[in-house]
Amino acid sequence: MGFVVMISGVSMGLMLLCVSGFWVLPTEGAGRGSFLRNSSSSRPSSVNVGALFTYDSFIGRAAKPAFMAAIEDVNADQNILRATNLNIVFHDSNCSGFVGTMGALQVMENKVVAAIGPQSSGIGHLISHVANELHVPLLSFAATDPTLSSLQYPYFLRTTQNDYFQMNAVADFVSYCRWREVVAVFVDDEYGRNGISVLGDALAKKRAKISYKAAFRPGADNSSISDLLVSVNLMESRVFVVHVNPDSGLNVFSVAKSLGMMESGYVWIATDWLLTALDSVEPLDPKTMDLLQGVVAFRHYTPESNEKRRFKARWKHLRTKESSGGDDDGFNSYAMYAYDTVWLVARALDVFFTQGNTVTFSSDPNLNQTNGTNIKFSALSVFNEGERFLQVIHEMNYTGLTGKIQFDPEKNRINPAYDVVNINSRGPHRVGYWSNHTGFSVESPETFYSKPPNTSAEHQRLNDIIWPGGVTKKTPRGWVFPDNGEPLKIGVPNRVSYQNYASKDDNQLGVKGYCIDIFEAAVQLLPYPVPRTYILYGDGKRNPSYDNLVNEVAANNFDVAVGDITIVTNRTKFVDFTQPFMESGLVVVAPVKGAKSSPWSFLKPFTVEMWAVTGLLFLFVGAIIWILEHRFNEEFRGPPRRQIITVFWGEHGEHFREVCATHMVVCSSDHQLKLHSQSHFDPHRSTANISDRRNGQSNNKQRTNWSPGRYLCIQVSGQ
């Protein structure tokens, strides 16, 4: 169901959602376009603050005392706003989107200069359009939807942490535990949908994913939640991320407990809503702690300080004064964010007035067109200095209860950090911290801000966690084989030849062969069962096409193909192969004989005929050399024995001597004397002209006695 309101000609659907808002406006009765001012100052004498939120909610019961304490402290501090007094007017939206929106518009009629709220992300989207139209800065202490920081809402500013960082913390935790799939359980509104969408993006960066998004409507009863959890329990993943509202979120765990989903093997991760609910209750109910045994949750991190301790010490007194009739203590992190938001507005107003700015309003011509209706939209005015005041708020830089209050260019609080809390039978127990500066650590985040950012995997550390079922030593696997899952479909080539590799059989598997045995042995090594069924591919009359079998796997008709499938380049483009367990190719089969060593082994490379031909050629060449040389060369003359030796030696050494003679270089001890031969040098002549060069000059000529086959003698004269 829903309501429709026409604003500036635009139809806006209003859902029934819990909402809180906080409005800053001039004193009632001030003239249009001006404040009631002191005679001695340009500042207004008083400023009203309107608070619009749901009283009866975990966040509302924490916000109201915090607002009252902040107003009291601001007015008591003469250094803030000086002579200007800050008043507060409350309005209960009663968890109704329609009532909350109408209340917000009524407050806007009083020339609002800033709005604090709402606590609901859904209403935040709606009121942001109003803030844009009227140029009113909208500050929310509880709306964590990441999409509210988009460029679509320039006047929206979040004074709490953006869920973008919390979802990155959850994704880091999933990666830290080496899980790859999670199931998201969330409320189906802007807060739930947009937060889970960011979680999906963050998991993708860690090579993980959301396997299923289990959404339920706001205000769903236990029966609807039970049906939802029964369906997700049939799936593979056992890691559940719960992102719901704090007022009804405990019902999810109550139903999960009744379904046996809080036992060993399950993993439950809750966002900050869970600790918002638990921190608001004192003392903790033992039954609730037993229900949440092993849950890991995140909480906004606020650094310890004297101001924080003093504020917590005042809390019981504040709750007594502003009791809303609830049985719980009411204190949670949103109480401190509400307190800091009031101070942020007060400090920004002080700077705004100190800079000489004034507050003026003008009518909106777009709203004047609605004068024909009974709703007086023309009473709403545009804050002329709203953009300047928003800039002042963006530039604020001081330390509050929740830490450093400063905004980055994307309008988020700097240094986002969260407590990582594990719930056991004694209550919540912090096991570490997460920040975007260092990731997970067991030391508080502010100790690392002076160092360079380091989110590497080897530096991530958390203390021991107690998982559901009391498991502490081993991180749950995070998945099981789904009850509604199908077995693996394994394609096997129905061969006609070489059936020892893979073929049809009448056994339990329906197939047999060497490849089947290898696959079955690998499956048996896995620490979990793998349901599977073998499907023959081919008609059994001829060998099937292996390319077509690979294409069937690529088309998801088969999950796996097992057989003697050759790994080739074209096939690797479509499917992944295992490491080869069998090699094929050209081989040489030869008998193995014992080798015997022999001094004549060097003769084995050639046959006897080849050696005979080689010997004859050797003798023939030697004879030719002797015929050509013995008439001119004295070395080839003399006794027959000497001539035979010369023939054999000359045949092998003639060419070597010629090369050496034509390339010989002789250097003296002082490296100045050099012998340069010429290419036309004739080794068969008994003499040759050699030049002696010293210092680049030719001094004398020498006679060289050449004795082929022996040595070269050089005679040098001169200094």
Secondary structure, DSSP 8 states (H G I E B T S, - for coil): --EEEEETTEEEEE------EEEEEE-TT--TTS--B-TT-SSBSEEEEEEEE-SSSHHHHHHHHHHHHHHHHHHH-TTSSTT-EEEEEEEE-TT-HHHHHHHHHHHHTTT-SEEE--S-HHHHHHHHHHHHHHT--EEESS---GGGGSTT-TTEEESS--HHHHHHHHHHHHHHTT--EEEEEEESSHHHHHHHHHHHHHHHHTT-EEEEEEEE-TT--HHHHHHHHHHHHTSSB-EEEEE--TTTTHHHHHHHHHTTTTSTT-EEEE-THHHHHHHTSSS--HHHHHHTTT-EEEEE-----HHHHHHHHHHHHHHHHT--S-SS----HHHHHHHHHHHHHHHHHHHHHHTT----EEE-HHHHTTTTSSS-GGG-EEETTHHHHHHHHHT--EEETTEEE-B-TTS-BSS-EEEEEEEETTEEEEEEEEETTTEEESS-GGGTTTS-----GGG-------BTTTB-SS----B---TT---EEEEEE--SS-TTTSEE-SSSSSEESHHHHHHHHHHHTSSS---EEEEEES-SSS---HHHHHHHHHTTS-SEE-SS----HHHHTTS-----S---S-------------TTGGGTTS-HHHHHHHHHHHHHHHHHHHHHHTTT-GGG-SSHHHHHHHHHHHHHHHHHHHHHHHT---B-TTS--B----TT--TTSS--EEEEEETTEEEEEEE-EE-TTS-EE------
